[in-house]
Amino acid sequence: MKFALFLSMCVGFLSLSQEILWMRYMGFSGLGAPRSFSFVLTIYLCGIAFGALAGKDICSKKKNLYTVSGLILIGAGILDMLGPLAATLVPKSILAIPLIYLCARFKGIIFPIAHQLGSSQAAGQTGKSMSRVYFLNILGSTLGPLLTGFWLLDHVSLQTAMMLMGWLTIILGVVCLAQEMRPRLVFAAALVPLLFAGLFLQPNILTERLACRVAEGNKQAGPVNHLIE
């Protein structure tokens, strides 16, 4: 029960944090602030909705929900890390559309699983247990924009923030796998964050490439000599 509440809160935090970061990304891609907000919000809500449907099907078919959650979160973390960098290689951020959807869908799958793990079937306890899962998810979702939008992006670059959220998502996946006590799988999964740790040492090329691409598409713009995020 306690881990289900923890999982629900963490998924809410990571999901809304990633949404804020994708909005920032689309802002650097040349879209205006109002347009980028509605664009990302629409895709993200669709991803969460269809992810929740997939999570419902998983709850009805799978018994080892911790293992499934762990593998999904590890995949989501890898996508969070590599997706934005891959999207900069494609003109006009076309690749960003399916990447935003997949990021939201992967995390949306976990919410019904958290409900399944945290809801008590005892008489008189169903409503209380569901409310706790909802409350922790809303709390995490509230902390996401507050901590990421108001604090983290004032101290690190967009690229570093995306890497950090992906790394935290992978770690949460490893913790989920540990709940099933499968030593080999946990050990293998624990190596994944270490494999991607080197990405933090990469130069900050994400926003620089986005700014240069926008400048190249605007005939009136000059070359980008200095960039302030």
KEPALO-305376 format. One record per residue (C-alpha): residue in three letters; x, y, z. Coordinates in steps of 0.2 Angstrom, whole numbers, plus 5000, padded with zeros to 4 digits. Each point is the difference from the previous one (the first is absolute). Layout:
N
ala	X	Y	Z $
...
***
This chain:
229
met	5000	5000	5000 $
lys	5014	5013	5005 $
phe	5010	4996	4984 $
ala	4985	5002	4989 $
leu	4997	5018	5008 $
phe	5018	5004	4997 $
leu	4999	4993	4982 $
ser	4985	5011	4997 $
met	5008	5016	5007 $
cys	5016	4997	4990 $
val	4992	4997	4984 $
gly	4989	5015	5002 $
phe	5016	5011	5003 $
leu	5010	4992	4986 $
ser	4986	5001	4987 $
leu	4996	5019	5003 $
ser	5018	5004	5001 $
gln	5003	4992	4983 $
glu	4985	5010	4993 $
ile	5008	5016	5006 $
leu	5016	4996	4992 $
trp	4992	4995	4984 $
met	4991	5017	5000 $
arg	5017	5008	5002 $
tyr	5007	4990	4986 $
met	4986	5005	4988 $
gly	5002	5018	5005 $
phe	5018	4999	4994 $
ser	4994	4991	4984 $
gly	4993	5016	4994 $
leu	4982	4999	5006 $
gly	4993	5014	5010 $
ala	4996	4998	5019 $
pro	4981	4999	4998 $
arg	5001	4988	4985 $
ser	5013	4989	5008 $
phe	4990	4998	5016 $
ser	4984	4994	4991 $
phe	5010	4989	4988 $
val	5009	4991	5013 $
leu	4985	4999	5012 $
thr	4989	4992	4987 $
ile	5013	4987	4995 $
tyr	5004	4996	5018 $
leu	4982	4998	5006 $
cys	4997	4988	4986 $
gly	5015	4990	5005 $
ile	4994	4999	5018 $
ala	4983	4995	4995 $
phe	5005	4986	4988 $
gly	5014	4995	5012 $
ala	4986	4998	5014 $
leu	4990	4989	4989 $
ala	5016	4989	4997 $
gly	5003	5000	5018 $
lys	4982	4993	5004 $
asp	5003	4986	4988 $
ile	5017	4996	5008 $
cys	4991	4999	5017 $
ser	4988	4988	4994 $
lys	5012	4988	4992 $
lys	5017	5001	5009 $
lys	5003	4995	5018 $
asn	5018	5006	5002 $
leu	4996	5018	4999 $
tyr	5016	5006	5008 $
thr	5010	4992	4987 $
val	4989	5007	4986 $
ser	5001	5018	5008 $
gly	5019	4999	5002 $
leu	5003	4995	4982 $
ile	4988	5014	4993 $
leu	5008	5013	5011 $
ile	5018	4995	4994 $
gly	4994	5001	4982 $
ala	4992	5017	5004 $
gly	5016	5006	5008 $
ile	5010	4996	4985 $
leu	4988	5008	4989 $
asp	5000	5016	5011 $
met	5019	5001	4998 $
leu	5003	4996	4982 $
gly	4983	5006	4992 $
pro	5003	5019	5001 $
leu	5018	4998	4993 $
ala	4993	4989	4986 $
ala	4986	5012	4996 $
thr	5013	5014	4997 $
leu	5007	4990	4985 $
val	4983	5001	4991 $
pro	4995	5016	4991 $
lys	4986	5010	5008 $
ser	4998	4989	5015 $
ile	4989	4987	4991 $
leu	5007	4986	5011 $
ala	4996	5009	5016 $
ile	4981	4997	4997 $
pro	5001	4981	5002 $
leu	5014	5001	5013 $
ile	4989	5012	5011 $
tyr	4985	4988	4998 $
leu	5011	4984	5005 $
cys	5007	5009	5015 $
ala	4983	5004	5007 $
arg	4993	4983	4995 $
phe	5013	4990	5009 $
lys	4998	5010	5016 $
gly	4981	4999	4998 $
ile	5000	4981	5000 $
ile	5007	5001	5018 $
phe	4986	5009	5008 $
pro	4987	4986	4999 $
ile	5013	4988	5006 $
ala	5003	5010	5015 $
his	4981	5000	5003 $
gln	5000	4981	4999 $
leu	5015	4998	5012 $
gly	4993	5013	5012 $
ser	4982	4997	5000 $
ser	4993	4990	5015 $
gln	4986	4988	4997 $
ala	4995	4999	5018 $
ala	4983	5006	5005 $
gly	4999	5018	5002 $
gln	5018	5003	4995 $
thr	4998	5001	4981 $
gly	4996	5019	4999 $
lys	5013	5005	5013 $
ser	5014	4990	4991 $
met	4995	5007	4983 $
ser	5000	5018	5007 $
arg	5017	4998	5007 $
val	5007	4994	4983 $
tyr	4992	5015	4992 $
phe	5006	5012	5013 $
leu	5018	4995	4999 $
asn	4999	5001	4981 $
ile	4993	5017	5000 $
leu	5013	5005	5013 $
gly	5014	4994	4989 $
ser	4992	5008	4984 $
thr	5000	5016	5010 $
leu	5018	4999	5005 $
gly	5006	4996	4982 $
pro	4996	5018	4993 $
leu	5005	5008	5016 $
leu	5017	4992	5002 $
thr	5004	4998	4982 $
gly	4993	5016	4993 $
phe	5004	5012	5014 $
trp	5016	4993	5007 $
leu	5009	4987	4989 $
leu	5000	5009	4984 $
asp	5007	5016	5008 $
his	5015	4989	5005 $
val	5004	4988	4986 $
ser	4998	5000	4981 $
leu	4985	4992	4992 $
gln	5010	4985	4994 $
thr	5007	4997	5017 $
ala	4982	5001	5007 $
met	4994	4987	4988 $
met	5014	4988	5003 $
leu	4997	5002	5019 $
met	4981	4995	4998 $
gly	5005	4986	4989 $
trp	5012	4994	5013 $
leu	4988	5001	5014 $
thr	4987	4991	4990 $
ile	5012	4985	4997 $
ile	5005	5000	5018 $
leu	4981	4999	5005 $
gly	4998	4985	4988 $
val	5015	4991	5008 $
val	4991	5003	5017 $
cys	4984	4992	4993 $
leu	5010	4985	4994 $
ala	5008	4998	5017 $
gln	4982	4998	5008 $
glu	4999	4983	4991 $
met	5017	4995	5007 $
arg	5008	4994	4983 $
pro	5018	5002	5003 $
arg	5006	4997	4982 $
leu	4987	5012	4993 $
val	5003	5013	5013 $
phe	5019	4999	4998 $
ala	4999	5002	4981 $
ala	4987	5014	5001 $
ala	5011	5009	5013 $
leu	5014	5001	4987 $
val	4989	5010	4988 $
pro	5002	5017	5009 $
leu	5018	4998	5001 $
leu	5001	4997	4981 $
phe	4991	5017	4997 $
ala	5009	5009	5014 $
gly	5013	5006	4987 $
leu	4987	5010	4991 $
phe	5001	5013	5014 $
leu	5017	5003	4994 $
gln	4995	5004	4983 $
pro	5001	5018	4994 $
asn	4984	5010	5001 $
ile	4995	4998	4981 $
leu	4981	4999	5001 $
thr	4995	5018	5001 $
glu	5014	5005	4990 $
arg	4995	4989	4985 $
leu	4982	5005	5002 $
ala	5005	5019	5000 $
cys	5011	4998	4985 $
arg	4987	4990	4990 $
val	4987	5014	5003 $
ala	5012	5013	4995 $
glu	5004	4991	4984 $
gly	4981	4999	4996 $
asn	4998	5019	5003 $
lys	5008	5010	4986 $
gln	5000	5016	5010 $
ala	5009	4992	5014 $
gly	5019	5000	5002 $
pro	5012	4987	5007 $
val	4998	4994	5018 $
asn	5016	5006	5009 $
his	4994	4999	5018 $
leu	4985	4991	5008 $
ile	4992	5003	5016 $
glu	4987	4987	5005 $
***
